[in-house]
Amino acid sequence: MIDRAREIFSGSFTKSVVNQTLLLLEKMPQVLHINVCGKNSAYICKNDPPKFKKLSHFYYPALKELDSFQQLPTDEFFKINIHVIDGQGKYMQEFIPQATAGKVAATSGGNDDLDLIVPGLNKAFALKKLLAHWRINPRELMAFGDGGNDLEMLRLAGYSYCNEKRQSRSFTDG
């Protein structure tokens, strides 16, 4: 989290948690695509379909393609975004924290996308840090959201708005 070129807070997974989680995900047939998000860049695999690469680049402009996640450079990783088989999102949201012994939290990013984050380091946590830094009361905060990964933030804000409209999308074709 940065304000006027000054870092206010940075939270990340340990390297071993990232590696163990990626090994788990790569073995799971429910997981179709993976983005690993770091402080310096986001990373995907070169063999991902063009549609997925295009969308990933929209959300992560500093995107780098790797032959495999074994080639991840040194970085501070704070999120792993996964796209799973249609209808498997809820199951994976419950399974991943159990399979990682609580070292990874899973929250819905919409459709069948999940954000795997450091437990407790959600959008509300980040906003609380910023609000304290700027000396603003949460009652003065307005938040907009459209997914499960926005729930804590929406609860924190004095004014919150949610758009639940969802569109299904597939990344398996070009």
Biotite code that builds the C-alpha atoms (Angstrom):
import biotite.structure as struc

atoms = struc.array([
    struc.Atom([0.000, 0.000, 0.000], chain_id="A", res_id=1, res_name="MET", atom_name="CA", element="C"),
    struc.Atom([1.535, 3.273, -1.109], chain_id="A", res_id=2, res_name="ILE", atom_name="CA", element="C"),
    struc.Atom([0.611, 6.896, -0.459], chain_id="A", res_id=3, res_name="ASP", atom_name="CA", element="C"),
    struc.Atom([2.540, 9.624, -2.290], chain_id="A", res_id=4, res_name="ARG", atom_name="CA", element="C"),
    struc.Atom([5.425, 7.264, -3.149], chain_id="A", res_id=5, res_name="ALA", atom_name="CA", element="C"),
    struc.Atom([5.740, 6.155, 0.505], chain_id="A", res_id=6, res_name="ARG", atom_name="CA", element="C"),
    struc.Atom([4.957, 2.583, 1.467], chain_id="A", res_id=7, res_name="GLU", atom_name="CA", element="C"),
    struc.Atom([2.454, 2.421, 4.307], chain_id="A", res_id=8, res_name="ILE", atom_name="CA", element="C"),
    struc.Atom([2.089, -1.353, 4.547], chain_id="A", res_id=9, res_name="PHE", atom_name="CA", element="C"),
    struc.Atom([3.121, -4.492, 2.734], chain_id="A", res_id=10, res_name="SER", atom_name="CA", element="C"),
    struc.Atom([1.918, -7.971, 3.599], chain_id="A", res_id=11, res_name="GLY", atom_name="CA", element="C"),
    struc.Atom([2.869, -11.127, 1.764], chain_id="A", res_id=12, res_name="SER", atom_name="CA", element="C"),
    struc.Atom([3.005, -14.895, 1.853], chain_id="A", res_id=13, res_name="PHE", atom_name="CA", element="C"),
    struc.Atom([6.221, -16.653, 2.793], chain_id="A", res_id=14, res_name="THR", atom_name="CA", element="C"),
    struc.Atom([8.035, -18.194, -0.173], chain_id="A", res_id=15, res_name="LYS", atom_name="CA", element="C"),
    struc.Atom([7.324, -21.694, 1.172], chain_id="A", res_id=16, res_name="SER", atom_name="CA", element="C"),
    struc.Atom([3.562, -21.031, 1.397], chain_id="A", res_id=17, res_name="VAL", atom_name="CA", element="C"),
    struc.Atom([3.559, -19.781, -2.215], chain_id="A", res_id=18, res_name="VAL", atom_name="CA", element="C"),
    struc.Atom([5.487, -22.834, -3.419], chain_id="A", res_id=19, res_name="ASN", atom_name="CA", element="C"),
    struc.Atom([3.342, -25.323, -1.465], chain_id="A", res_id=20, res_name="GLN", atom_name="CA", element="C"),
    struc.Atom([0.113, -23.663, -2.637], chain_id="A", res_id=21, res_name="THR", atom_name="CA", element="C"),
    struc.Atom([1.220, -23.687, -6.272], chain_id="A", res_id=22, res_name="LEU", atom_name="CA", element="C"),
    struc.Atom([2.163, -27.375, -6.037], chain_id="A", res_id=23, res_name="LEU", atom_name="CA", element="C"),
    struc.Atom([-1.300, -28.106, -4.633], chain_id="A", res_id=24, res_name="LEU", atom_name="CA", element="C"),
    struc.Atom([-3.097, -26.042, -7.297], chain_id="A", res_id=25, res_name="LEU", atom_name="CA", element="C"),
    struc.Atom([-1.148, -27.479, -10.216], chain_id="A", res_id=26, res_name="GLU", atom_name="CA", element="C"),
    struc.Atom([-2.277, -31.012, -9.214], chain_id="A", res_id=27, res_name="LYS", atom_name="CA", element="C"),
    struc.Atom([-5.952, -30.069, -9.034], chain_id="A", res_id=28, res_name="MET", atom_name="CA", element="C"),
    struc.Atom([-8.048, -30.672, -12.169], chain_id="A", res_id=29, res_name="PRO", atom_name="CA", element="C"),
    struc.Atom([-10.574, -28.053, -10.951], chain_id="A", res_id=30, res_name="GLN", atom_name="CA", element="C"),
    struc.Atom([-7.970, -25.280, -11.389], chain_id="A", res_id=31, res_name="VAL", atom_name="CA", element="C"),
    struc.Atom([-7.848, -24.097, -14.983], chain_id="A", res_id=32, res_name="LEU", atom_name="CA", element="C"),
    struc.Atom([-5.624, -21.006, -14.772], chain_id="A", res_id=33, res_name="HIS", atom_name="CA", element="C"),
    struc.Atom([-3.417, -19.278, -12.218], chain_id="A", res_id=34, res_name="ILE", atom_name="CA", element="C"),
    struc.Atom([-2.134, -15.706, -11.754], chain_id="A", res_id=35, res_name="ASN", atom_name="CA", element="C"),
    struc.Atom([0.518, -15.171, -9.082], chain_id="A", res_id=36, res_name="VAL", atom_name="CA", element="C"),
    struc.Atom([0.507, -11.540, -7.959], chain_id="A", res_id=37, res_name="CYS", atom_name="CA", element="C"),
    struc.Atom([3.595, -9.898, -6.532], chain_id="A", res_id=38, res_name="GLY", atom_name="CA", element="C"),
    struc.Atom([4.768, -6.453, -5.628], chain_id="A", res_id=39, res_name="LYS", atom_name="CA", element="C"),
    struc.Atom([6.838, -6.126, -8.819], chain_id="A", res_id=40, res_name="ASN", atom_name="CA", element="C"),
    struc.Atom([4.635, -7.994, -11.289], chain_id="A", res_id=41, res_name="SER", atom_name="CA", element="C"),
    struc.Atom([1.944, -10.585, -11.809], chain_id="A", res_id=42, res_name="ALA", atom_name="CA", element="C"),
    struc.Atom([2.851, -13.893, -13.425], chain_id="A", res_id=43, res_name="TYR", atom_name="CA", element="C"),
    struc.Atom([1.076, -16.415, -15.642], chain_id="A", res_id=44, res_name="ILE", atom_name="CA", element="C"),
    struc.Atom([2.219, -19.394, -17.686], chain_id="A", res_id=45, res_name="CYS", atom_name="CA", element="C"),
    struc.Atom([3.046, -19.034, -21.379], chain_id="A", res_id=46, res_name="LYS", atom_name="CA", element="C"),
    struc.Atom([0.810, -21.983, -22.292], chain_id="A", res_id=47, res_name="ASN", atom_name="CA", element="C"),
    struc.Atom([-2.360, -20.273, -20.996], chain_id="A", res_id=48, res_name="ASP", atom_name="CA", element="C"),
    struc.Atom([-4.995, -19.511, -23.677], chain_id="A", res_id=49, res_name="PRO", atom_name="CA", element="C"),
    struc.Atom([-4.925, -16.086, -25.384], chain_id="A", res_id=50, res_name="PRO", atom_name="CA", element="C"),
    struc.Atom([-8.308, -15.038, -23.881], chain_id="A", res_id=51, res_name="LYS", atom_name="CA", element="C"),
    struc.Atom([-7.019, -15.656, -20.359], chain_id="A", res_id=52, res_name="PHE", atom_name="CA", element="C"),
    struc.Atom([-3.778, -13.803, -21.106], chain_id="A", res_id=53, res_name="LYS", atom_name="CA", element="C"),
    struc.Atom([-5.703, -10.806, -22.471], chain_id="A", res_id=54, res_name="LYS", atom_name="CA", element="C"),
    struc.Atom([-7.973, -10.588, -19.425], chain_id="A", res_id=55, res_name="LEU", atom_name="CA", element="C"),
    struc.Atom([-5.037, -11.118, -17.071], chain_id="A", res_id=56, res_name="SER", atom_name="CA", element="C"),
    struc.Atom([-3.177, -8.263, -18.733], chain_id="A", res_id=57, res_name="HIS", atom_name="CA", element="C"),
    struc.Atom([-6.219, -6.004, -18.235], chain_id="A", res_id=58, res_name="PHE", atom_name="CA", element="C"),
    struc.Atom([-6.215, -6.645, -14.466], chain_id="A", res_id=59, res_name="TYR", atom_name="CA", element="C"),
    struc.Atom([-2.428, -6.927, -14.100], chain_id="A", res_id=60, res_name="TYR", atom_name="CA", element="C"),
    struc.Atom([-0.719, -4.557, -16.581], chain_id="A", res_id=61, res_name="PRO", atom_name="CA", element="C"),
    struc.Atom([2.767, -5.508, -15.305], chain_id="A", res_id=62, res_name="ALA", atom_name="CA", element="C"),
    struc.Atom([2.164, -9.113, -16.362], chain_id="A", res_id=63, res_name="LEU", atom_name="CA", element="C"),
    struc.Atom([5.020, -11.501, -17.130], chain_id="A", res_id=64, res_name="LYS", atom_name="CA", element="C"),
    struc.Atom([4.750, -14.906, -18.757], chain_id="A", res_id=65, res_name="GLU", atom_name="CA", element="C"),
    struc.Atom([6.763, -17.832, -17.432], chain_id="A", res_id=66, res_name="LEU", atom_name="CA", element="C"),
    struc.Atom([7.363, -21.333, -18.779], chain_id="A", res_id=67, res_name="ASP", atom_name="CA", element="C"),
    struc.Atom([6.305, -22.607, -15.338], chain_id="A", res_id=68, res_name="SER", atom_name="CA", element="C"),
    struc.Atom([5.777, -21.280, -11.838], chain_id="A", res_id=69, res_name="PHE", atom_name="CA", element="C"),
    struc.Atom([9.029, -23.012, -10.874], chain_id="A", res_id=70, res_name="GLN", atom_name="CA", element="C"),
    struc.Atom([10.635, -19.941, -12.516], chain_id="A", res_id=71, res_name="GLN", atom_name="CA", element="C"),
    struc.Atom([9.008, -17.366, -10.224], chain_id="A", res_id=72, res_name="LEU", atom_name="CA", element="C"),
    struc.Atom([11.530, -14.598, -9.560], chain_id="A", res_id=73, res_name="PRO", atom_name="CA", element="C"),
    struc.Atom([12.212, -13.147, -6.156], chain_id="A", res_id=74, res_name="THR", atom_name="CA", element="C"),
    struc.Atom([9.239, -10.958, -5.249], chain_id="A", res_id=75, res_name="ASP", atom_name="CA", element="C"),
    struc.Atom([6.772, -10.350, -2.410], chain_id="A", res_id=76, res_name="GLU", atom_name="CA", element="C"),
    struc.Atom([3.679, -12.382, -3.317], chain_id="A", res_id=77, res_name="PHE", atom_name="CA", element="C"),
    struc.Atom([0.401, -11.244, -1.785], chain_id="A", res_id=78, res_name="PHE", atom_name="CA", element="C"),
    struc.Atom([-2.265, -12.955, -3.921], chain_id="A", res_id=79, res_name="LYS", atom_name="CA", element="C"),
    struc.Atom([-2.793, -15.975, -6.111], chain_id="A", res_id=80, res_name="ILE", atom_name="CA", element="C"),
    struc.Atom([-5.804, -15.655, -8.378], chain_id="A", res_id=81, res_name="ASN", atom_name="CA", element="C"),
    struc.Atom([-7.259, -18.865, -9.786], chain_id="A", res_id=82, res_name="ILE", atom_name="CA", element="C"),
    struc.Atom([-9.948, -19.609, -12.350], chain_id="A", res_id=83, res_name="HIS", atom_name="CA", element="C"),
    struc.Atom([-11.674, -22.920, -11.688], chain_id="A", res_id=84, res_name="VAL", atom_name="CA", element="C"),
    struc.Atom([-14.068, -25.181, -13.582], chain_id="A", res_id=85, res_name="ILE", atom_name="CA", element="C"),
    struc.Atom([-17.617, -23.773, -13.669], chain_id="A", res_id=86, res_name="ASP", atom_name="CA", element="C"),
    struc.Atom([-19.450, -24.553, -10.464], chain_id="A", res_id=87, res_name="GLY", atom_name="CA", element="C"),
    struc.Atom([-16.323, -25.477, -8.454], chain_id="A", res_id=88, res_name="GLN", atom_name="CA", element="C"),
    struc.Atom([-15.730, -22.060, -6.873], chain_id="A", res_id=89, res_name="GLY", atom_name="CA", element="C"),
    struc.Atom([-17.613, -22.669, -3.643], chain_id="A", res_id=90, res_name="LYS", atom_name="CA", element="C"),
    struc.Atom([-15.988, -26.070, -3.102], chain_id="A", res_id=91, res_name="TYR", atom_name="CA", element="C"),
    struc.Atom([-12.500, -24.674, -3.725], chain_id="A", res_id=92, res_name="MET", atom_name="CA", element="C"),
    struc.Atom([-13.193, -21.704, -1.462], chain_id="A", res_id=93, res_name="GLN", atom_name="CA", element="C"),
    struc.Atom([-13.717, -24.140, 1.420], chain_id="A", res_id=94, res_name="GLU", atom_name="CA", element="C"),
    struc.Atom([-11.074, -26.697, 0.402], chain_id="A", res_id=95, res_name="PHE", atom_name="CA", element="C"),
    struc.Atom([-8.016, -24.453, -0.027], chain_id="A", res_id=96, res_name="ILE", atom_name="CA", element="C"),
    struc.Atom([-7.849, -23.053, 3.535], chain_id="A", res_id=97, res_name="PRO", atom_name="CA", element="C"),
    struc.Atom([-8.199, -26.608, 4.870], chain_id="A", res_id=98, res_name="GLN", atom_name="CA", element="C"),
    struc.Atom([-5.568, -28.022, 2.509], chain_id="A", res_id=99, res_name="ALA", atom_name="CA", element="C"),
    struc.Atom([-3.092, -25.266, 3.439], chain_id="A", res_id=100, res_name="THR", atom_name="CA", element="C"),
    struc.Atom([-3.678, -25.594, 7.196], chain_id="A", res_id=101, res_name="ALA", atom_name="CA", element="C"),
    struc.Atom([-5.125, -22.068, 7.310], chain_id="A", res_id=102, res_name="GLY", atom_name="CA", element="C"),
    struc.Atom([-2.059, -20.430, 5.745], chain_id="A", res_id=103, res_name="LYS", atom_name="CA", element="C"),
    struc.Atom([-4.131, -19.319, 2.735], chain_id="A", res_id=104, res_name="VAL", atom_name="CA", element="C"),
    struc.Atom([-7.600, -17.747, 2.729], chain_id="A", res_id=105, res_name="ALA", atom_name="CA", element="C"),
    struc.Atom([-9.850, -18.091, -0.329], chain_id="A", res_id=106, res_name="ALA", atom_name="CA", element="C"),
    struc.Atom([-12.438, -15.527, -1.311], chain_id="A", res_id=107, res_name="THR", atom_name="CA", element="C"),
    struc.Atom([-14.668, -15.244, -4.349], chain_id="A", res_id=108, res_name="SER", atom_name="CA", element="C"),
    struc.Atom([-13.523, -12.802, -6.978], chain_id="A", res_id=109, res_name="GLY", atom_name="CA", element="C"),
    struc.Atom([-16.715, -13.337, -8.989], chain_id="A", res_id=110, res_name="GLY", atom_name="CA", element="C"),
    struc.Atom([-17.871, -16.079, -11.325], chain_id="A", res_id=111, res_name="ASN", atom_name="CA", element="C"),
    struc.Atom([-15.515, -18.998, -10.721], chain_id="A", res_id=112, res_name="ASP", atom_name="CA", element="C"),
    struc.Atom([-12.489, -16.890, -9.878], chain_id="A", res_id=113, res_name="ASP", atom_name="CA", element="C"),
    struc.Atom([-10.963, -17.076, -6.426], chain_id="A", res_id=114, res_name="LEU", atom_name="CA", element="C"),
    struc.Atom([-8.466, -14.785, -4.758], chain_id="A", res_id=115, res_name="ASP", atom_name="CA", element="C"),
    struc.Atom([-6.098, -16.683, -2.476], chain_id="A", res_id=116, res_name="LEU", atom_name="CA", element="C"),
    struc.Atom([-4.782, -14.212, 0.073], chain_id="A", res_id=117, res_name="ILE", atom_name="CA", element="C"),
    struc.Atom([-2.882, -14.015, 3.332], chain_id="A", res_id=118, res_name="VAL", atom_name="CA", element="C"),
    struc.Atom([-5.507, -14.680, 6.028], chain_id="A", res_id=119, res_name="PRO", atom_name="CA", element="C"),
    struc.Atom([-6.836, -11.379, 7.384], chain_id="A", res_id=120, res_name="GLY", atom_name="CA", element="C"),
    struc.Atom([-5.225, -9.205, 4.701], chain_id="A", res_id=121, res_name="LEU", atom_name="CA", element="C"),
    struc.Atom([-8.370, -8.367, 2.777], chain_id="A", res_id=122, res_name="ASN", atom_name="CA", element="C"),
    struc.Atom([-9.622, -5.098, 1.276], chain_id="A", res_id=123, res_name="LYS", atom_name="CA", element="C"),
    struc.Atom([-11.096, -3.942, 4.603], chain_id="A", res_id=124, res_name="ALA", atom_name="CA", element="C"),
    struc.Atom([-7.741, -4.454, 6.317], chain_id="A", res_id=125, res_name="PHE", atom_name="CA", element="C"),
    struc.Atom([-6.048, -2.317, 3.678], chain_id="A", res_id=126, res_name="ALA", atom_name="CA", element="C"),
    struc.Atom([-8.692, 0.398, 3.905], chain_id="A", res_id=127, res_name="LEU", atom_name="CA", element="C"),
    struc.Atom([-8.413, 0.494, 7.711], chain_id="A", res_id=128, res_name="LYS", atom_name="CA", element="C"),
    struc.Atom([-4.674, 1.136, 7.326], chain_id="A", res_id=129, res_name="LYS", atom_name="CA", element="C"),
    struc.Atom([-5.284, 3.926, 4.813], chain_id="A", res_id=130, res_name="LEU", atom_name="CA", element="C"),
    struc.Atom([-8.093, 5.478, 6.835], chain_id="A", res_id=131, res_name="LEU", atom_name="CA", element="C"),
    struc.Atom([-5.907, 5.543, 9.940], chain_id="A", res_id=132, res_name="ALA", atom_name="CA", element="C"),
    struc.Atom([-3.030, 7.026, 7.937], chain_id="A", res_id=133, res_name="HIS", atom_name="CA", element="C"),
    struc.Atom([-5.287, 9.756, 6.547], chain_id="A", res_id=134, res_name="TRP", atom_name="CA", element="C"),
    struc.Atom([-7.218, 10.167, 9.829], chain_id="A", res_id=135, res_name="ARG", atom_name="CA", element="C"),
    struc.Atom([-10.559, 9.426, 8.189], chain_id="A", res_id=136, res_name="ILE", atom_name="CA", element="C"),
    struc.Atom([-13.419, 7.700, 9.971], chain_id="A", res_id=137, res_name="ASN", atom_name="CA", element="C"),
    struc.Atom([-14.850, 4.569, 8.271], chain_id="A", res_id=138, res_name="PRO", atom_name="CA", element="C"),
    struc.Atom([-18.308, 6.209, 8.481], chain_id="A", res_id=139, res_name="ARG", atom_name="CA", element="C"),
    struc.Atom([-17.015, 8.700, 5.878], chain_id="A", res_id=140, res_name="GLU", atom_name="CA", element="C"),
    struc.Atom([-15.926, 5.941, 3.492], chain_id="A", res_id=141, res_name="LEU", atom_name="CA", element="C"),
    struc.Atom([-17.899, 5.014, 0.385], chain_id="A", res_id=142, res_name="MET", atom_name="CA", element="C"),
    struc.Atom([-17.185, 1.596, -1.141], chain_id="A", res_id=143, res_name="ALA", atom_name="CA", element="C"),
    struc.Atom([-18.372, -0.162, -4.277], chain_id="A", res_id=144, res_name="PHE", atom_name="CA", element="C"),
    struc.Atom([-18.129, -3.907, -4.801], chain_id="A", res_id=145, res_name="GLY", atom_name="CA", element="C"),
    struc.Atom([-19.296, -6.770, -6.952], chain_id="A", res_id=146, res_name="ASP", atom_name="CA", element="C"),
    struc.Atom([-17.847, -9.938, -5.434], chain_id="A", res_id=147, res_name="GLY", atom_name="CA", element="C"),
    struc.Atom([-17.233, -11.946, -2.317], chain_id="A", res_id=148, res_name="GLY", atom_name="CA", element="C"),
    struc.Atom([-13.774, -10.426, -2.019], chain_id="A", res_id=149, res_name="ASN", atom_name="CA", element="C"),
    struc.Atom([-15.506, -7.070, -1.340], chain_id="A", res_id=150, res_name="ASP", atom_name="CA", element="C"),
    struc.Atom([-17.719, -8.130, 1.595], chain_id="A", res_id=151, res_name="LEU", atom_name="CA", element="C"),
    struc.Atom([-15.459, -7.009, 4.466], chain_id="A", res_id=152, res_name="GLU", atom_name="CA", element="C"),
    struc.Atom([-14.825, -3.683, 2.711], chain_id="A", res_id=153, res_name="MET", atom_name="CA", element="C"),
    struc.Atom([-18.557, -3.108, 2.175], chain_id="A", res_id=154, res_name="LEU", atom_name="CA", element="C"),
    struc.Atom([-19.243, -3.839, 5.852], chain_id="A", res_id=155, res_name="ARG", atom_name="CA", element="C"),
    struc.Atom([-16.538, -1.375, 6.927], chain_id="A", res_id=156, res_name="LEU", atom_name="CA", element="C"),
    struc.Atom([-17.756, 1.552, 4.831], chain_id="A", res_id=157, res_name="ALA", atom_name="CA", element="C"),
    struc.Atom([-20.309, 4.028, 6.063], chain_id="A", res_id=158, res_name="GLY", atom_name="CA", element="C"),
    struc.Atom([-21.821, 3.951, 2.568], chain_id="A", res_id=159, res_name="TYR", atom_name="CA", element="C"),
    struc.Atom([-21.607, 0.790, 0.503], chain_id="A", res_id=160, res_name="SER", atom_name="CA", element="C"),
    struc.Atom([-23.002, -0.278, -2.829], chain_id="A", res_id=161, res_name="TYR", atom_name="CA", element="C"),
    struc.Atom([-22.956, -3.704, -4.413], chain_id="A", res_id=162, res_name="CYS", atom_name="CA", element="C"),
    struc.Atom([-23.559, -4.814, -7.986], chain_id="A", res_id=163, res_name="ASN", atom_name="CA", element="C"),
    struc.Atom([-24.339, -8.526, -8.099], chain_id="A", res_id=164, res_name="GLU", atom_name="CA", element="C"),
    struc.Atom([-24.712, -8.823, -11.872], chain_id="A", res_id=165, res_name="LYS", atom_name="CA", element="C"),
    struc.Atom([-22.476, -11.644, -13.106], chain_id="A", res_id=166, res_name="ARG", atom_name="CA", element="C"),
    struc.Atom([-21.488, -12.823, -16.530], chain_id="A", res_id=167, res_name="GLN", atom_name="CA", element="C"),
    struc.Atom([-20.139, -16.268, -17.207], chain_id="A", res_id=168, res_name="SER", atom_name="CA", element="C"),
    struc.Atom([-16.948, -16.483, -19.188], chain_id="A", res_id=169, res_name="ARG", atom_name="CA", element="C"),
    struc.Atom([-14.676, -19.197, -20.452], chain_id="A", res_id=170, res_name="SER", atom_name="CA", element="C"),
    struc.Atom([-10.933, -19.034, -21.041], chain_id="A", res_id=171, res_name="PHE", atom_name="CA", element="C"),
    struc.Atom([-10.489, -22.435, -22.621], chain_id="A", res_id=172, res_name="THR", atom_name="CA", element="C"),
    struc.Atom([-10.820, -21.263, -26.203], chain_id="A", res_id=173, res_name="ASP", atom_name="CA", element="C"),
    struc.Atom([-8.648, -18.736, -28.070], chain_id="A", res_id=174, res_name="GLY", atom_name="CA", element="C"),
])
